[in-house]
Amino acid sequence: MARRFSVRVRLLVGFGCAALFAVGASTMGLSAFGTVEQAQRVLLAEWLPTVEMAQTLAHQTQAVAAAAPQLMVADSSAERRSAAERLTTQLTILDSHLDALRPRLGDPAFLDTLESQRLDMADALMALDQWVEARITSGQALAARAFKTRTILEDLRDWLDTWHSNANRVETSSRMNQAIENATLAAVTAQAALAELSSTQGIRMREVEGTYRSALTTIERLLTGLPWREDLRVPLDMLATLAEDSIRPDNIFALRAQQVEATRRAKALLVAYAQYANRLVYSANALADDITQRMHTVSEDLTGELRESGLALMAIAGFSILGALLLGLFVDHTISSRLDTLRKAMSAHASGVQAPIPDFPDDEIGSMAEALKVFVATITNREKALQASEDHLRAVIDAVPEGILTVDPDGIVQSASRSSERLIAIDRGLVGFPLARAIGFPDTPANRDVGSGKAIDPDAPSPATPAQLSDAARSKRAVTVTLRRPDGSVVPAEMTVDGIIRDDRRLYVVTLRDTSERRRTEAERERFLALLGAAQEATADGLMVSDLRGSIISTNRKFFQIFGHSAEALSALPQIERVRRIAASTADPKGFKDRIWQVDADRDLVAFDLVRMADGRQLERYSAPFRIAGEIAGRVWSVRDITERERSRAELTRAKEAAEQALQDLRNAQRNLVEAEKMAALGQLVAGVAHEINTPLGITVTAASHIADESRTIQALFEKGEMRKSRLQDYLRGVNEASDLLLSNAFRAAELIQGFKQVAVDQTSDERRCYDLAHYAHEVLVSLGPRLRKSPHSLTSDFPPDIAMDGYPGALSQILTNLVLNALTHAFDADVAGELRVVARAVPGDQVELSISDNGQGMTPEVREQAFEPFFTTRRGQGGSGLGLHIVYNLVTRTLGGKVTVDSAPGAGTTFTVTIPRVAPTLAAPPKALPPSPPPG
């Protein structure tokens, strides 16, 4: 109180020296200052806390509105109670804010509206809590009931599988086996229906329930129709338990229906709660804005009162006596100027100008200045927070890809996000822009011209746009529109409109979404599906695509036509019934169905098998899984009728077997001819051996006979005693000469026999050994001497010494023999002496080159090209078999691993060049008479 009297003391002292008029003026001034002080007290003690409480109320309503989804997503009663308690606490805090704010407002109508909206939201919350609890309770009961039912079904399925396995090991009737198999299929159907229950609702749930009950009835009918056995009591007891559980009021289907209904109600209540909460938030924000506005009005009134008081004091002071001039100056300096400074500062802040508030001495005016500083700081902080919130909201809106605009009822854009400016492609900004010039509705010419390439006039009027905005706001649905850009292009889009009230004006919040990409995607998808459908129908195979539950995704007519059914009759059937009907038209229905269930049980299996139909047709069946985003999403089935193909294949097989038999007969004939050719060559060798050995053997016989005769003569002379020395010397000399002649010719015969023997053995066997090329070739050519001596032709040879070979000498012997005999047979005309030359030389690569040449009549190009073909000869009927050169070709290329070429021209002779490695390749099996092969080159 001491500070408040200091100004008054100064005024009393000053006004005591003034006239009564001055005293009255001072009294009026004090009264004015009292009024200002009271107004300031009201401003600081009532309006500022009221504004703060209104802002807190608005924030609390937002917290209450944001907490409801936590209750909706609760999965247990504990989570639900926790979320409900948090919401109840938030509502209690909201009630406390409303109760604290009610005494501070003169007009309770606005708070009554808030209270009514809060009660609506509380009622929606209570109902939402009840239905969430109902959803959780029914879901838990459904899980327990489904687990029990699933366990019983699994035990029943195991029992049926065990009995079916035992029945297969024991001789049972086909009727009993069929009943067990059908009961197993019905159990599988019941399990599939139970598995599908958790994801179905509505009409589909009733279909699943019907399937489940029908499966149980089928199992019971099949089992009760069997001859009674004691072990049938177990499955029948299981069926009785399942049947009893299925008719209880709280059976799994009723619990599922309760769960679906509770979920639906909870979602509806959550939507209602969100609407009530949004209204409450809007009302709370409106209340805060109203209180803030009223506080600004009070501040302006206070400023006006201060201005009026200052003017009144100045007027009174002007009429005061001249003696009070100094007092007036003092008052003006110590009080009026300070108050005027405060007034200017308050006026500046009221008009939005940041003016500094000076510091004053510690008196009443100083207290007012400090209080004004606190007030201004509070208002500034609130405005900064509000501006920051608006900037954040603007950044969020600009970041959203959809265009967001606010439009007045006349269709003029009041604000727009950057996304909307990008969508409409206007650089100068959309604020103040008529929305009708940028948007075309479905019934406007602009929308009909989308995709036609026709340019649109951007200034074309659209007077119906404001009315359509209002209709779209009332319908709350997305509207298909076209965005009309200034360059004349149009863009398909979707628009949603919502109405709001701001500053007592109705505005529309318009959201624009570009649908160009979505339309292109949908068009591409439709085109792809059309092409896929056309491709499926055009293929000769039957195609079907099914999901993991066996439901058909797509198929062509050929798939069911192959099985003898129509697509319309089977496409809509469940998988079990569809498989049963198709299996009935096959030769093995049970095997067909077992294969289907086996493929369905293994999702990764790629299956291929043959299906025999009851009418005798054969089908190829192929199945493979298909994936979407790396996960198996279903299975692709393909069937093809291969009846005609298999019939053609059988005919081809029979023709092939006949051809192979003919080929085998031909090969046998060829082998016999080759053996005959070899025996003929061996016969020629024997003839040559006999001729060559005749001479030394004849000399040997003559010498032996001479020795025998002389020995008998000497013996007779010795017995008679007429032996003379000269006769004995003659005898000994003759025996020595005959013995020398005998030994030399015997050695010659032995040498010839040994060589001929080795050549004969080599020609008739396929033994591999090492040999000297020159020595062995000489023995072979010697064996051909008798044949050469019977002809007028001469043979010369040139073989380098020390060429060691590792291979099959029999093959080389037959090669040289056939080439020489072939030349003697075909190269020369009758009575014409010809020359044969056999030359060998080593070539790089550890190989040997043999050249057998003649100066005969040569070959024509046609004969040369067919020289090595089997059975080809130019001397048919004149001793030629056509196998000599073919045998040479096979022995050179296959047995010795080399190559043979022929160089010949008419009248220029013929040269056969044989190139073979020194070390012949190892044969997998001993080389026999080889089959025919194509000619070289």
Sequence and secondary structure as in RCSB ss.txt:
>XXXX:A:sequence
MARRFSVRVRLLVGFGCAALFAVGASTMGLSAFGTVEQAQRVLLAEWLPTVEMAQTLAHQTQAVAAAAPQLMVAD
SSAERRSAAERLTTQLTILDSHLDALRPRLGDPAFLDTLESQRLDMADALMALDQWVEARITSGQALAARAFKTR
TILEDLRDWLDTWHSNANRVETSSRMNQAIENATLAAVTAQAALAELSSTQGIRMREVEGTYRSALTTIERLLTG
LPWREDLRVPLDMLATLAEDSIRPDNIFALRAQQVEATRRAKALLVAYAQYANRLVYSANALADDITQRMHTVSE
DLTGELRESGLALMAIAGFSILGALLLGLFVDHTISSRLDTLRKAMSAHASGVQAPIPDFPDDEIGSMAEALKVF
VATITNREKALQASEDHLRAVIDAVPEGILTVDPDGIVQSASRSSERLIAIDRGLVGFPLARAIGFPDTPANRDV
GSGKAIDPDAPSPATPAQLSDAARSKRAVTVTLRRPDGSVVPAEMTVDGIIRDDRRLYVVTLRDTSERRRTEAER
ERFLALLGAAQEATADGLMVSDLRGSIISTNRKFFQIFGHSAEALSALPQIERVRRIAASTADPKGFKDRIWQVD
ADRDLVAFDLVRMADGRQLERYSAPFRIAGEIAGRVWSVRDITERERSRAELTRAKEAAEQALQDLRNAQRNLVE
AEKMAALGQLVAGVAHEINTPLGITVTAASHIADESRTIQALFEKGEMRKSRLQDYLRGVNEASDLLLSNAFRAA
ELIQGFKQVAVDQTSDERRCYDLAHYAHEVLVSLGPRLRKSPHSLTSDFPPDIAMDGYPGALSQILTNLVLNALT
HAFDADVAGELRVVARAVPGDQVELSISDNGQGMTPEVREQAFEPFFTTRRGQGGSGLGLHIVYNLVTRTLGGKV
TVDSAPGAGTTFTVTIPRVAPTLAAPPKALPPSPPPG
>XXXX:A:secstr
 HHHHHHHHHHHHHHHTS HHHHHHHHHHHHHHHHHHHHHHHIIIIIHHHHHHHHHHHHHHHHHHHHHHHHHT  
SHHHHHHHHHHHHHHHHHHHHHHHHHGGG S THHHHHHHHHHHHHHHHHHHHHHHHHHHHHHHHHHHHHHHHHH
HHHHHHHHHHHHHHHHHHHS   HHHHHHHHHHHHHHHHHHHHHHHHTT  THHHHHHHHHHHHHHHHHHHHHHT
S   GGGHHHHHHHHHHHHHHHSTT HHHHHHHHHHHHHHHHHHHHHHHHHHHHHHHHHHHHHHHHHHHHHHHHH
HHHHHHHHHHHHHHHHHHHS GGGHHHHHHHIIIIIHHHHHHHHHHHHHHTT         SSHHHHHHHHHHHH
HHHHHHHHHHHHHHHHHHHHHHHHSSSEEEEE TTSBEEEE HHHHHHHT TT STT BGGGTEE TTSHHHHTT
TS     TT   TTHHHHHHHHHHHTS EEEEEE TTS EEEEEEEEEEEEETTEEEEEEEEEE HHHHHHHHHH
HHHHHHHHHHHHHSSSEEEEEETTS EEEE HHHHHHTT  HHHHTTS HHHHHHHHHHTBS HHHHHHHHHHHH
H TT  EEEEEEBTTS EEEEEEEEEEETTEEEEEEEEEEE HHHHHHHHHHHHHHHHHHHHHHHHHHHHHHHHH
HHHHHHHHHHHHHHHHHHHHHHHHHHHHHHHHHHHHHHHHHHHHHT   HHHHHHHHHHHHHHHHHHHHHHHHHH
HHHHHHHHHHHHHH    EEEEHHHHHHHHHHHTHHHHHTSS EEEEE  S  EEEE HHHHHHHHHHHHHHHHH
HTS TT   EEEEEEEEETTTEEEEEEEE S    HHHHHTTTSTT  S BTTTB S HHHHHHHIIIIIS  EE
EEEE TTS EEEEEEEESB    SS   S        
